[in-house]
Each structure stands twice: as structure tokens, then as C-alpha cells.
Amino acid sequence: MKLAKSSIGVFLIKMAITPIGFLGTLYAARVVGADTLGVFYLFTAVVSGLSLFLSFGIGSATTKRISEGEEQGEFLGAAFMMNLTLYGFTTLLLIIFREEIIGFIGYEPAYYFIFIVLLFKVFKKPISYALKGERRVATGKSLSLISDSVRVLLWVVLLTLGAEVLGLIVGYVAGYLAALVVGVGLITIKMKLPSKRHFKSIFDFSKYSWLGSIESKAFSWTDTIVLGLFVAPAYIGIYEVAWSISGLFYAVAGAIGAVLFPNVSHLASQGKVNQIRDIIEEALIYVPIIAFPGLVGALLVGEGVLRIYGEEFVIGYIILSILIVARIANTFKSVITKVINGLDRPDLSFRVYFVFLVLNLSLNFLLVYLIGWVGAAIATTLSIGIAMLLSYRYLDRLIGVSVPWMELGKEVGCALVMGLALYPPAEYMAPLTIFETIVLVVLGTLVYFGLLFLVSPKIKNKLIGLSRSIITDYL
């Protein structure tokens, strides 16, 4: 129950972040359009790509060591010094490839902001490591809420004043700064001067987990980078809006996965394998609980949802549907790899990440070249699906995990029945207005969870119990 409550805390914060991010992207899309939004997302893709050089698995390694409860300040100090050293290397890359980066983004001022954002990341990363290692994951996630709130608030002000791309970038950078300032006051672990063995301990773990930090970011920016080489910024803007919408259905998995790693790491250090097995088997029931109906709903009302952003975004309907399939696969894969890392087997996660990266990069180039932007969504979905199967195979070998097929089948069945119930009105009212789309989404939610509670007492009792905990602990 403690893990469930922690997950709920993270989920509630994510649910607070979601409407803020949704409204911010919606406002930006309506004010500046898909083309300008596409330029901004090329900037964020470059930032994400370069930020890989700041970590190389240091984050997972530091969280792992801090969660073990020994010499936390020394490990945090070592991580910060390693991040700062890597920042120096990254700035050299920025200087060497200056013209190429400016040409790729298509907006020169964005280049200079990259230095600032990456420096903020160097100082913010140790805060995240410390909070996760102390299993204060919900507290860490609150920094994202602060960051997104500041970003969107500035977007409203700056875009209203006509700042366009510059306004989007300034809001993004200011959000990072706000989170950094607040985060400094949240950590209780004080950095201490590390010794050589602290660096070595982090390196011994990160030499495998570094690929995981690349994989997690590559999942969100590889297709954007490749699309930037082949299609106009407007298509990138539409693609990224579809990607952000699909992210709504990853919220539960993200919340569970965020608290799993430090908790599993703590249990593994005590040899409590049976408890870990029980945790992962229950987690697999809930990670896709909103993703399954999300896919069915997207097939029915996806055009209406995209129309909220503007008529030009409707052509991303197929992209949205495919990307939700990718999100479903990633809900399972991300949770499973968190457990594998928590069991101190980053070498196995390394293999999963390697397979995903090779497939994702090669398939993106091939399919985008052959069939255009739809190929990027297909490539991402195929590569993450294969990585999911591989990660489950490794975890099953480690501790023997049973997939809760019956409960998952009930979720899929209820989602399909929901689709059958929504199809006639959705077909009759097409093309859907904003109001009609919202009504169908609310109706679908009620039908899905109403049916799920009828056919699955286990899920019903768990969700009701957690709801009571939320009322008692959070409200």
C-alpha cells in the first residue's frame, strides 16, 4: 500500500501538470500555428539530444547508491562533479557544430539559449538524484509542476505580446530556472567531497545504465530529429502535438515507474525477492489502465481532439493513434526495466536499450524516407514493442513474473465495449465540434470505468481503497 500511495502522489502531481501542459500547448498552437511550434520543438529536441552528454547513466547510478542509504552526500557530490565535467565537453560540441545546429533549428537565437538550459540541467540533476534516492519521488515531481506552470504563464504573456518562437524558448528556459531555485530548498542531503571510490562506484553502475538515459530521451526526440531532416516544421509541430496528447495515457505508468526503482532497489538490498515479485505483478495490472481505452477513444474522437488545437492539426489523426500504441508498449517496458535496474542488473537493461536505440534510429530513417512522417510513428512503435518483449524476457529469467492476463483482458474488453457504445454517436455527429468531443470523452470514461468495476472486483476495491487514501492523505 505504501508503494501504491507513493504512486498515487506522483500520479496526482502528473494530473495537475497534464492540464497545464495541455492548455499551454493548445494556446501556443492557436496563437503561433504548427510551423512556429515545429521550430520550437526542434530546439527542444536538440536540447534533449545534447543533454545526453551530461549524464551517461549518472542519474540512475546515483539514485541507486543514495537509495542504499550509505554515504549519500559523497555520492551526490561525485555525481555533480561528473555532470559539470560533462557540461564542459558538451559546450565544445556546441561550439564546433554551431552552424549545423543553427541551420537545423532554423532560428539563430535558439542556439545561445541551449548553453543556458544545459547549465541549469547540470545544477538541477543532483536535486533529482537526491529526491529519488530518498524515495521522495512525489516531491521531485512537484518541480515539474513548478516548471510547467512558469513556462505556460510566460507563454501566455509573451505570445500575447507577439514574441512567437523567442517567447516559447524564454518560457521554457524560465521554467527550468524556477524549478532549480525551488529544488535547492527541498533536498536534505548535503553534498560532500567524494573520494575516488565514490566515482568508481557510480561508474561501475553507470557503465551499463548510461544507455538507459539515452533510450528514455531517444524515445521522445529521435523521430523529431529525423523528421527535421526530411519534412517541414509545420509537420513537426503537428507530430509533437499528437505526441503530447498520447503522453496523457502514460501518466499512470510514469507514476508507478518513478517510485518502483528506488523502492525495488531498497527491497533488493534486503533480499526481499518475493515482495518485489508481488509488486511488479500488481503494477502490470494498472500501468495500462487508461492507455487501453485511450487508444479506442483516439480511433473514435481523435480528429475532434486535434481540431481543438486548430484545423491544420487534424491531419495528425493517424499519427496520434499509432503513437498511443507506442505509449502502451512503453508503459510495460519502462516499468519492467525500472525493476531490472532496481535488482542491480543494469547490464540486462543495457541490452534492452541498445536494441531499442538501434531499431528506432534505423527504422526512423528508413520509414520516414519511404513513407514520410507516418513512418516515424510506426518506427517508434515497432522498436518500443520489441524492447518491451525483450525486457519482460529478462525480468522473467531473474525472478519469474506472471503476467496478470485475466485482469488485462478485462481492461481490453471494457475498452472495446466502450468503443462500441461511442461509435454510433461519434459517427452520427462527425465532424465533431469541441463540445461534442468533450461530451464523448466524458461519456467514454464513465462507460469504461463503470464496466471495469462490474467485471473486476479486484481493480474496483484497489481503486476505491486508493481513493479513500487520497481523500485522507492529500485532501
C-alpha positions, 0 to 999 in steps of 0.5 A: 500500500505504501508503494501504491500511495507513493504512486498515487502522489506522483500520479496526482502531481502528473494530473495537475501538470497534464492540464497545464501542459495541455492548455499551454500547448493548445494556446501556443498552437492557436496563437503561433500555428504548427510551423512556429511550434515545429521550430520550437520543438526542434530546439527542444529536441536538440536540447534533449539530444545534447543533454545526453552528454551530461549524464551517461547513466549518472542519474540512475547510478546515483539514485541507486547508491543514495537509495542504499542509504550509505554515504549519500552526500559523497555520492551526490557530490561525485555525481555533480562533479561528473555532470559539470565535467560533462557540461564542459565537453558538451559546450565544445560540441556546441561550439564546433557544430554551431552552424549545423545546429543553427541551420537545423533549428532554423532560428539563430537565437535558439542556439545561445539559449541551449548553453543556458538550459544545459547549465541549469540541467547540470545544477538541477540533476543532483536535486533529482538524484537526491529526491529519488534516492530518498524515495521522495519521488512525489516531491521531485515531481512537484518541480515539474509542476513548478516548471510547467506552470512558469513556462505556460504563464510566460507563454501566455504573456509573451505570445500575447505580446507577439514574441512567437518562437523567442517567447516559447524558448524564454518560457521554457528556459524560465521554467527550468530556472524556477524549478532549480531555485525551488529544488535547492530548498527541498533536498536534505542531503548535503553534498560532500567531497567524494573520494575516488571510490565514490566515482568508481562506484557510480561508474561501475553502475553507470557503465551499463545504465548510461544507455538507459538515459539515452533510450528514455530521451531517444524515445521522445526526440529521435523521430523529431530529429529525423523528421527535421531532416526530411519534412517541414516544421509545420509537420513537426509541430503537428507530430509533437502535438499528437505526441503530447496528447498520447503522453496523457495515457502514460501518466499512470505508468510514469507514476508507478515507474518513478517510485518502483526503482528506488523502492525495488532497489531498497527491497533488493538490498534486503533480499526481499525477492518475493515482495518485489515479485508481488509488486511488479505483478500488481503494477502490470495490472494498472500501468495500462489502465487508461492507455487501453481505452485511450487508444479506442477513444483516439480511433473514435474522437481523435480528429475532434481532439486535434481540431481543438488545437486548430484545423491544420492539426487534424491531419495528425489523426493517424499519427496520434493513434499509432503513437498511443500504441507506442505509449502502451508498449512503453508503459510495460517496458519502462516499468519492467526495466525500472525493476531490472535496474532496481535488482542491480542488473543494469547490464540486462537493461543495457541490452534492452536499450541498445536494441531499442536505440538501434531499431528506432534510429534505423527504422526512423530513417528508413520509414520516414524516407519511404513513407514520410512522417507516418513512418516515424510513428510506426518506427517508434512503435515497432522498436518500443514493442520489441524492447518491451518483449525483450525486457519482460524476457529478462525480468522473467529469467531473474525472478519469474513474473506472471503476467496478470492476463485475466485482469488485462483482458478485462481492461481490453474488453471494457475498452472495446465495449466502450468503443462500441457504445461511442461509435454510433454517436461519434459517427452520427455527429462527425465532424465533431465540434469541441463540445461534442468531443468533450461530451464523448470523452466524458461519456467514454470514461464513465462507460469504461470505468463503470464496466471495469468495476462490474467485471473486476472486483479486484481493480474496483476495491484497489481503486476505491481503497486508493481513493479513500487514501487520497481523500485522507492523505492529500485532501 
